[in-house]
Amino acid sequence: MLKGAIYLFAFSSFLFGCAAQMAHPPPPPPSQTVPLPDPKASETSLRKEEIELMQKEEAKEDGQKEEKIVLKSEVPVEPLLLPDIAITDLFLNSKKRLVIAMDNKGNGSFPLGAGNLRLWVDGQLKGSYPLSSLSDQSFLLPKGSLTFTTPLTISGRREIRACLDTSPEVRESSRENKDLTRILEGLPVGPDIAVRDLELTEDLELDIVLSNVGEVDLRKGVILRVRIFVNNQKISEFDHFTSEALKAHLGNRYTLSPPYGVGIGGTSRVKVSISTRLSSDDVFLENNVLERTFIVYPFRMEPQEREEFAFFVSPSHSKDGDQARKVKAEARWDGGGSSLMLSFSGPGHLNNVPTLSGRSPLKIEFPIPFEKVQKESGWTVSIATLGGKRVKGHIIIQHP
């Protein structure tokens, strides 16, 4: 009974609520307008997205490229080591001989055999020297320095120019600083006596040839003190009065003979020195001495006969110029005008050494390459009769 009353009450409340809602319905929710899509805006948005995507892809690729570049740059690359030889100074030593200072400013060694030095005095070319002839070294190391003492002696106040020529086959980091000019004060201006040559007379006795390489003539009547050594023994010493002037700048050759003949035979090392009483008569003394080796071969030959004579040239480190590195040879004979042929052979290939033929005397003179002067070398001189008569004579050889 009670349950039925409860159900009846609940059902009545439900009906009452529904009636109230129907009498006062709730307000409708606010209307929402849904915009239609704009095709242009969609297209613009799509393009922006595509552009942003492309930019991201390009940035990614650029990053990869930069990474590759960084990786490549991390690989070590060895630099090319090149020399750079330059003239840094010109000066005179205590004997007023020209000295050249050079530096290798590069990072590679410079082969001295690939360089040549040319020297001018007051605008006149006075010498051209391979660098290898001015140094015992083969290479100038990187950042290294060398000084070369040249054969050139300076007198008076002179403009000196040095120019370095290097082989184009040798690559250098720079071709600059290879030309330098200086004003240098040399020896006092005056006569400069030099022993220029030694000769043998027809009787195979010694004659001495002098010249004046100075700036001023040497007057007639100057007293010279002469000393002669043969195989390290003093053979003669005497005073000589000049019978004529010695002209400046090698203007003439002056020949003097010892008052008592000095005969030369076989193999003889001959040394001659000259001095003056007054220092003003000879301003430079270093060229007052000359040493030469004489080799005298006697020969007697039948018609159409040939003979060979061997000799050796000892090492010489002299840098006194061409005179100290020359071989001179002469063939003299009797035989009624018969003709002979004279020829030389030596180590390696010899340039400008002709074969001579003719009547007595036959004379020949040629330089020895510097590299052959620095070590002992063997030489051969050949002589052959061309006529039909017997001949008798001597071969005379001089070498440093």
Secondary structure, DSSP 8 states (H G I E B T S, - for coil): -HHHHHHHHHHHHHHHHHHHHHHS--------------HHHHHHHHHHHHHHHHHHHHHHHHHHHHHHHHHHHTS---------EEEEEEEE-TT-EEEEEEEE-SSS-EEGGGEEEEEEETTEEEEEEEGGGS-S-SEE-TT-EEEEEEEEE-BSEEEEEEEEEE-TTS--S---S-EEEEEEE-B-SS--EEEEEEEE-TTSBEEEEEEE-SSS-B-TT-EEEEEEEETTEEEEEEEEE-SS-B-TTTT--EEE--SS--B--SEEEEEEEEEESSGGG-S--GGGEEEEEEEEEEEEE-TT-EEEEEEEE------S-GGGGEEEEEEEEESTT--EEEEEE-SS--SS---EEESS-EEEEEE--HHHHTS-EEEEEEEEE-SSS-EEEEEEEEE-
